[in-house]
Each structure stands twice: as structure tokens, then as C-alpha cells.
Amino acid sequence: MNETLLALLRRIDTPSVCNAIETAQGKRGFNAFTRGTMLASDPTAGAIVGYARTAKIAANEPPQDPPEVIKKRRMAYYQHMAEGPRPAVAVVEDVDFPHAVGAFWGEVNTTVHKGFGLSGVLTNGVMRDLGDLASDFPVIAGSIGPSHAFVHVREIGTPVTIFSMTVNDGDLIHADRHGGVVIPPEVIPDLEAAILKMFATEKLILEPARQDDFDFEAFQKAWAAFEAART
């Protein structure tokens, strides 16, 4: 992914990326996106863009492994998050979902992960410490809660599921307050052109609709041009 595309992706929202992927594919039916309403730590923040660093956690029950195993796995988790290609996004599944209670994402972990150079977090789990989270480090989460409960790492680098969206370690992710998408690798070479084409197509209906003299006749004309141009 080149710097021009990266900068463009950071400027646009996730619904636009969904539409642009379909434009690049030349068809409807793209379905690698989250389902359901997610929560954003900062709804005004820009998009999170990067390669997924995946893991699974749990918190409802204490871990059953010996303490030394838990500590070793925890350090392996942080090493995994600190390594790999950049930009990167932490994509962490709470296996207790939809009954997740343990907030893994608070002031400490957002600060640590930001220090590792990650761009943000996409999780079906819990966040807390709102107002004290690391700045410019968006968290897109499943819920908000006060306690970390028995939170511990279960798996590192394995496929995860976030609101019905499967994510593999290394997938290119785009996420914001609307949720997240996995960008298919085959569309990346054409994605910048697809985004620009999509915006140009949308102008065919948006610009007339914003004029003072817009009426049904103007709508019909604009919509015909819009329909002819879009995917």
C-alpha cells in the first residue's frame, strides 16, 4: 500500500471504503464488514487504517493455565503487537462476546499499543477510562464497562471474529465509528482510482440536490446520470 492511498484512506469514512471496494470489483455483494452497532471512543476521530495484529482474550472466568504460562503468553501478545508491518491495527476478539465484561482497553493498554506504533483498536470487547485513553488512538469496541474482571490473553495471531466479520492476521483493515471492513488484497492496486471515481459519481446527484432550484425534474435528470455512472 503506497503512501498516497494510505493518506486517502485515512481521510474517508468506512462506508465510503465499502462503496469503493464494490466500485473496484465492478459489482455489488462485498460482505467483509462488521454487523451491528459498535461504539467509538472518539466519534470525531479519523479512520483507523492498517494491517491487523490479531489476538483473542477472555475475562468472565479466571484463566485455568498455570501463572507462568499466563505471563509468558501475555508477553508473547505484547511482542506480537510490537512487531509486524506498519501501519497496524490491533484486532482483538473477546471470546465472551456477547456477554463480555472485562475491559482490556483502557488508559494503560491504549497508551502501550500507541507506543508500539499501532493506529488503533477494533474489538468486540469492552473499553473503559473514557476521557483518559491515549490521544489520537481510536478504539472501536463492542461495549463500555468499569472492570477488567479476569481479562487474559487466550490466542495470538489466529483468525478472529468481530461482529460477524472474520479477520486474519495481516489483513488490511479500515474502521471508524460505523464499524470495520477488511479490504480485499486484490482491489488494493485499483482502490485509489475507485475512490476518486466513486466521489465523482456521487457529485452527479449531490451537487444538483444542493441547489436552490432543485426539484423533481432536476432530480430525474441527475439520477439518470448518477445511475449510468455508478456500480
C-alpha positions as a LaTeX table, in Angstrom:
\begin{tabular}{lrrr}
\hline
Residue & $x$ (\AA) & $y$ (\AA) & $z$ (\AA) \\
\hline
Met1 & 0.00 & 0.00 & 0.00 \\
Asn2 & 1.56 & 3.27 & $-1.10$ \\
Glu3 & 1.57 & 6.49 & 0.94 \\
Thr4 & $-0.90$ & 8.24 & $-1.36$ \\
Leu5 & $-3.51$ & 5.51 & $-0.90$ \\
Leu6 & $-2.84$ & 5.36 & 2.84 \\
Ala7 & $-3.38$ & 9.11 & 3.21 \\
Leu8 & $-6.58$ & 8.89 & 1.17 \\
Leu9 & $-7.95$ & 6.01 & 3.24 \\
Arg10 & $-7.29$ & 7.94 & 6.44 \\
Arg11 & $-9.35$ & 10.86 & 5.14 \\
Ile12 & $-12.50$ & 8.96 & 4.23 \\
Asp13 & $-15.06$ & 7.05 & 6.28 \\
Thr14 & $-15.64$ & 3.32 & 6.32 \\
Pro15 & $-18.96$ & 3.41 & 4.38 \\
Ser16 & $-17.06$ & 5.13 & 1.56 \\
Val17 & $-14.50$ & 2.34 & 1.61 \\
Cys18 & $-17.29$ & $-0.26$ & 1.35 \\
Asn19 & $-18.66$ & 1.54 & $-1.71$ \\
Ala20 & $-15.21$ & 1.97 & $-3.26$ \\
Ile21 & $-14.44$ & $-1.74$ & $-2.90$ \\
Glu22 & $-17.61$ & $-2.53$ & $-4.87$ \\
Thr23 & $-16.57$ & 0.05 & $-7.46$ \\
Ala24 & $-13.17$ & $-1.62$ & $-7.76$ \\
Gln25 & $-14.78$ & $-5.06$ & $-8.00$ \\
Gly26 & $-17.33$ & $-3.83$ & $-10.53$ \\
Lys27 & $-20.25$ & $-5.44$ & $-8.70$ \\
Arg28 & $-22.38$ & $-5.40$ & $-5.57$ \\
Gly29 & $-22.02$ & $-8.02$ & $-2.87$ \\
Phe30 & $-18.90$ & $-7.12$ & $-0.86$ \\
Asn31 & $-19.58$ & $-8.56$ & 2.61 \\
Ala32 & $-16.37$ & $-8.43$ & 4.67 \\
Phe33 & $-17.72$ & $-5.87$ & 7.13 \\
Thr34 & $-18.98$ & $-5.79$ & 10.72 \\
Arg35 & $-22.65$ & $-6.29$ & 11.53 \\
Gly36 & $-24.37$ & $-4.43$ & 14.36 \\
Thr37 & $-23.73$ & $-1.19$ & 16.21 \\
Met38 & $-20.23$ & $-0.61$ & 17.54 \\
Leu39 & $-19.05$ & 2.14 & 19.90 \\
Ala40 & $-16.30$ & 4.65 & 19.17 \\
Ser41 & $-14.10$ & 6.06 & 21.93 \\
Asp42 & $-13.94$ & 9.29 & 19.90 \\
Pro43 & $-16.69$ & 9.61 & 17.27 \\
Thr44 & $-14.92$ & 12.66 & 15.81 \\
Ala45 & $-11.66$ & 10.80 & 15.21 \\
Gly46 & $-10.49$ & 9.85 & 11.75 \\
Ala47 & $-10.41$ & 6.32 & 10.43 \\
Ile48 & $-8.14$ & 3.56 & 11.70 \\
Val49 & $-6.17$ & 2.08 & 8.80 \\
Gly50 & $-3.59$ & $-0.69$ & 8.98 \\
Tyr51 & $-2.65$ & $-4.35$ & 8.90 \\
Ala52 & $-4.37$ & $-6.48$ & 11.53 \\
Arg53 & $-2.46$ & $-7.78$ & 14.53 \\
Thr54 & $-4.92$ & $-10.32$ & 15.89 \\
Ala55 & $-5.49$ & $-11.93$ & 19.27 \\
Lys56 & $-8.23$ & $-13.42$ & 21.45 \\
Ile57 & $-8.95$ & $-12.58$ & 25.07 \\
Ala58 & $-11.43$ & $-13.67$ & 27.76 \\
Ala59 & $-12.43$ & $-12.23$ & 31.12 \\
Asn60 & $-15.58$ & $-13.78$ & 32.55 \\
Glu61 & $-13.72$ & $-16.58$ & 34.32 \\
Pro62 & $-10.20$ & $-16.81$ & 35.77 \\
Pro63 & $-7.64$ & $-18.43$ & 33.45 \\
Gln64 & $-7.05$ & $-22.12$ & 34.05 \\
Asp65 & $-3.42$ & $-22.26$ & 32.91 \\
Pro66 & $-0.52$ & $-22.04$ & 35.38 \\
Pro67 & 0.60 & $-18.47$ & 36.22 \\
Glu68 & 3.89 & $-18.87$ & 34.37 \\
Val69 & 2.03 & $-19.86$ & 31.20 \\
Ile70 & $-0.28$ & $-16.85$ & 31.52 \\
Lys71 & 2.68 & $-14.48$ & 31.97 \\
Lys72 & 4.56 & $-15.97$ & 29.02 \\
Arg73 & 1.51 & $-15.70$ & 26.77 \\
Arg74 & 0.94 & $-12.11$ & 27.88 \\
Met75 & 4.49 & $-11.13$ & 26.92 \\
Ala76 & 4.13 & $-13.01$ & 23.61 \\
Tyr77 & 0.99 & $-10.99$ & 22.96 \\
Tyr78 & 2.74 & $-7.68$ & 23.51 \\
Gln79 & 5.67 & $-8.79$ & 21.36 \\
His80 & 3.25 & $-9.70$ & 18.57 \\
Met81 & 1.62 & $-6.27$ & 18.79 \\
Ala82 & 5.00 & $-4.52$ & 18.79 \\
Glu83 & 6.17 & $-6.35$ & 15.65 \\
Gly84 & 4.90 & $-6.73$ & 12.10 \\
Pro85 & 4.24 & $-4.35$ & 9.22 \\
Arg86 & 3.06 & $-0.81$ & 9.81 \\
Pro87 & 0.61 & 0.84 & 9.82 \\
Ala88 & $-1.10$ & $-1.70$ & 12.04 \\
Val89 & $-4.37$ & $-2.10$ & 13.92 \\
Ala90 & $-4.96$ & $-4.26$ & 16.99 \\
Val91 & $-7.91$ & $-6.52$ & 16.17 \\
Val92 & $-8.84$ & $-8.39$ & 19.34 \\
Glu93 & $-11.76$ & $-10.76$ & 19.81 \\
Asp94 & $-13.27$ & $-11.18$ & 23.27 \\
Val95 & $-14.47$ & $-14.78$ & 23.22 \\
Asp96 & $-17.03$ & $-13.96$ & 25.95 \\
Phe97 & $-18.99$ & $-11.85$ & 23.44 \\
Pro98 & $-21.91$ & $-11.06$ & 23.55 \\
His99 & $-21.51$ & $-11.26$ & 27.33 \\
Ala100 & $-18.10$ & $-9.58$ & 27.55 \\
Val101 & $-17.44$ & $-7.84$ & 30.88 \\
Gly102 & $-13.67$ & $-7.37$ & 31.12 \\
Ala103 & $-12.31$ & $-4.06$ & 29.83 \\
Phe104 & $-8.95$ & $-4.82$ & 28.21 \\
Trp105 & $-8.86$ & $-1.38$ & 26.58 \\
Gly106 & $-8.25$ & 1.47 & 29.00 \\
Glu107 & $-5.65$ & 4.12 & 29.69 \\
Val108 & $-2.76$ & 1.67 & 30.14 \\
Asn109 & $-3.27$ & $-0.60$ & 27.14 \\
Thr110 & $-4.15$ & 2.17 & 24.70 \\
Thr111 & $-1.00$ & 4.03 & 25.75 \\
Val112 & 1.15 & 0.90 & 25.40 \\
His113 & $-0.27$ & $-0.03$ & 22.00 \\
Lys114 & 0.06 & 3.53 & 20.72 \\
Gly115 & 3.68 & 3.43 & 21.90 \\
Phe116 & 4.18 & 0.30 & 19.81 \\
Gly117 & 3.12 & 2.31 & 16.76 \\
Leu118 & $-0.36$ & 0.87 & 16.25 \\
Ser119 & $-3.06$ & 3.11 & 14.77 \\
Gly120 & $-5.97$ & 1.99 & 16.97 \\
Val121 & $-8.12$ & $-0.92$ & 18.07 \\
Leu122 & $-11.04$ & $-2.86$ & 16.60 \\
Thr123 & $-12.65$ & $-5.20$ & 19.14 \\
Asn124 & $-15.94$ & $-6.78$ & 20.12 \\
Gly125 & $-14.85$ & $-6.40$ & 23.73 \\
Val126 & $-15.04$ & $-3.75$ & 26.41 \\
Met127 & $-13.37$ & $-0.35$ & 26.77 \\
Arg128 & $-13.14$ & 1.93 & 29.81 \\
Asp129 & $-11.29$ & 5.02 & 31.10 \\
Leu130 & $-13.15$ & 7.22 & 28.64 \\
Gly131 & $-11.51$ & 10.63 & 28.74 \\
Asp132 & $-8.17$ & 9.10 & 29.75 \\
Leu133 & $-7.48$ & 6.89 & 26.75 \\
Ala134 & $-4.35$ & 7.60 & 24.71 \\
Ser135 & $-4.94$ & 10.58 & 22.44 \\
Asp136 & $-5.18$ & 10.02 & 18.68 \\
Phe137 & $-5.66$ & 6.30 & 19.29 \\
Pro138 & $-9.27$ & 5.38 & 18.42 \\
Val139 & $-10.93$ & 2.37 & 19.98 \\
Ile140 & $-13.89$ & 0.83 & 18.13 \\
Ala141 & $-15.42$ & $-1.55$ & 20.66 \\
Gly142 & $-18.43$ & $-3.66$ & 21.46 \\
Ser143 & $-19.28$ & $-2.08$ & 24.82 \\
Ile144 & $-18.21$ & 0.13 & 27.72 \\
Gly145 & $-17.70$ & $-1.13$ & 31.27 \\
Pro146 & $-15.88$ & $-0.33$ & 34.51 \\
Ser147 & $-13.96$ & $-3.53$ & 35.36 \\
His148 & $-11.15$ & $-5.57$ & 33.84 \\
Ala149 & $-12.63$ & $-8.67$ & 35.53 \\
Phe150 & $-10.36$ & $-11.70$ & 34.83 \\
Val151 & $-9.11$ & $-10.49$ & 31.46 \\
His152 & $-6.33$ & $-12.57$ & 29.96 \\
Val153 & $-4.93$ & $-13.48$ & 26.56 \\
Arg154 & $-6.12$ & $-16.74$ & 25.00 \\
Glu155 & $-4.65$ & $-16.78$ & 21.46 \\
Ile156 & $-2.20$ & $-14.73$ & 19.41 \\
Gly157 & $-2.12$ & $-14.26$ & 15.64 \\
Thr158 & $-5.08$ & $-16.53$ & 14.91 \\
Pro159 & $-8.18$ & $-15.65$ & 12.87 \\
Val160 & $-10.71$ & $-13.65$ & 14.89 \\
Thr161 & $-14.35$ & $-12.68$ & 14.51 \\
Ile162 & $-15.51$ & $-9.14$ & 15.25 \\
Phe163 & $-19.25$ & $-8.55$ & 14.92 \\
Ser164 & $-19.54$ & $-11.40$ & 12.38 \\
Met165 & $-16.52$ & $-10.19$ & 10.36 \\
Thr166 & $-13.62$ & $-12.65$ & 10.09 \\
Val167 & $-10.16$ & $-11.08$ & 10.25 \\
Asn168 & $-6.87$ & $-12.86$ & 9.62 \\
Asp169 & $-3.58$ & $-11.62$ & 10.98 \\
Gly170 & $-2.16$ & $-9.28$ & 8.35 \\
Asp171 & $-5.47$ & $-8.32$ & 6.71 \\
Leu172 & $-5.79$ & $-4.67$ & 5.73 \\
Ile173 & $-8.40$ & $-3.04$ & 7.99 \\
His174 & $-10.36$ & 0.20 & 7.74 \\
Ala175 & $-12.54$ & 1.15 & 10.71 \\
Asp176 & $-14.31$ & 4.12 & 12.23 \\
Arg177 & $-17.47$ & 4.86 & 14.23 \\
His178 & $-19.53$ & 2.91 & 11.67 \\
Gly179 & $-17.59$ & $-0.34$ & 12.24 \\
Gly180 & $-14.89$ & $-2.05$ & 10.23 \\
Val181 & $-14.12$ & $-3.66$ & 6.89 \\
Val182 & $-11.44$ & $-5.99$ & 5.57 \\
Ile183 & $-10.06$ & $-4.58$ & 2.32 \\
Pro184 & $-9.54$ & $-7.44$ & $-0.18$ \\
Pro185 & $-5.90$ & $-7.54$ & $-1.33$ \\
Glu186 & $-6.88$ & $-7.90$ & $-4.98$ \\
Val187 & $-8.56$ & $-4.46$ & $-5.04$ \\
Ile188 & $-5.67$ & $-2.53$ & $-3.50$ \\
Pro189 & $-3.98$ & $-1.65$ & $-6.84$ \\
Asp190 & $-7.27$ & $-0.17$ & $-8.11$ \\
Leu191 & $-8.64$ & 1.25 & $-4.87$ \\
Glu192 & $-7.41$ & 4.83 & $-5.18$ \\
Ala193 & $-8.93$ & 5.19 & $-8.65$ \\
Ala194 & $-12.13$ & 3.54 & $-7.40$ \\
Ile195 & $-12.44$ & 6.03 & $-4.54$ \\
Leu196 & $-11.96$ & 9.00 & $-6.84$ \\
Lys197 & $-14.46$ & 7.57 & $-9.34$ \\
Met198 & $-16.99$ & 6.99 & $-6.57$ \\
Phe199 & $-16.75$ & 10.58 & $-5.32$ \\
Ala200 & $-17.07$ & 11.92 & $-8.86$ \\
Thr201 & $-20.16$ & 9.78 & $-9.39$ \\
Glu202 & $-21.76$ & 10.93 & $-6.13$ \\
Lys203 & $-21.32$ & 14.55 & $-7.18$ \\
Leu204 & $-23.69$ & 13.92 & $-10.08$ \\
Ile205 & $-26.59$ & 13.68 & $-7.62$ \\
Leu206 & $-25.28$ & 15.63 & $-4.61$ \\
Glu207 & $-24.41$ & 18.88 & $-6.36$ \\
Pro208 & $-27.81$ & 19.32 & $-8.09$ \\
Ala209 & $-29.62$ & 18.32 & $-4.86$ \\
Arg210 & $-27.90$ & 21.15 & $-3.01$ \\
Gln211 & $-29.05$ & 23.84 & $-5.45$ \\
Asp212 & $-31.91$ & 26.19 & $-4.53$ \\
Asp213 & $-33.81$ & 25.37 & $-7.72$ \\
Phe214 & $-33.67$ & 21.59 & $-7.20$ \\
Asp215 & $-36.97$ & 19.91 & $-7.98$ \\
Phe216 & $-38.27$ & 16.55 & $-9.19$ \\
Glu217 & $-37.42$ & 17.30 & $-12.82$ \\
Ala218 & $-33.84$ & 18.16 & $-11.84$ \\
Phe219 & $-33.75$ & 15.04 & $-9.69$ \\
Gln220 & $-34.80$ & 12.81 & $-12.58$ \\
Lys221 & $-32.08$ & 14.23 & $-14.80$ \\
Ala222 & $-29.41$ & 13.99 & $-12.10$ \\
Trp223 & $-30.47$ & 10.49 & $-11.04$ \\
Ala224 & $-30.28$ & 9.20 & $-14.60$ \\
Ala225 & $-26.67$ & 10.42 & $-14.86$ \\
Phe226 & $-25.91$ & 9.01 & $-11.41$ \\
Glu227 & $-27.38$ & 5.59 & $-12.21$ \\
Ala228 & $-25.48$ & 5.41 & $-15.51$ \\
Ala229 & $-22.17$ & 6.13 & $-13.78$ \\
Arg230 & $-22.33$ & 4.11 & $-10.58$ \\
Thr231 & $-21.64$ & 0.42 & $-9.90$ \\
\hline
\end{tabular}
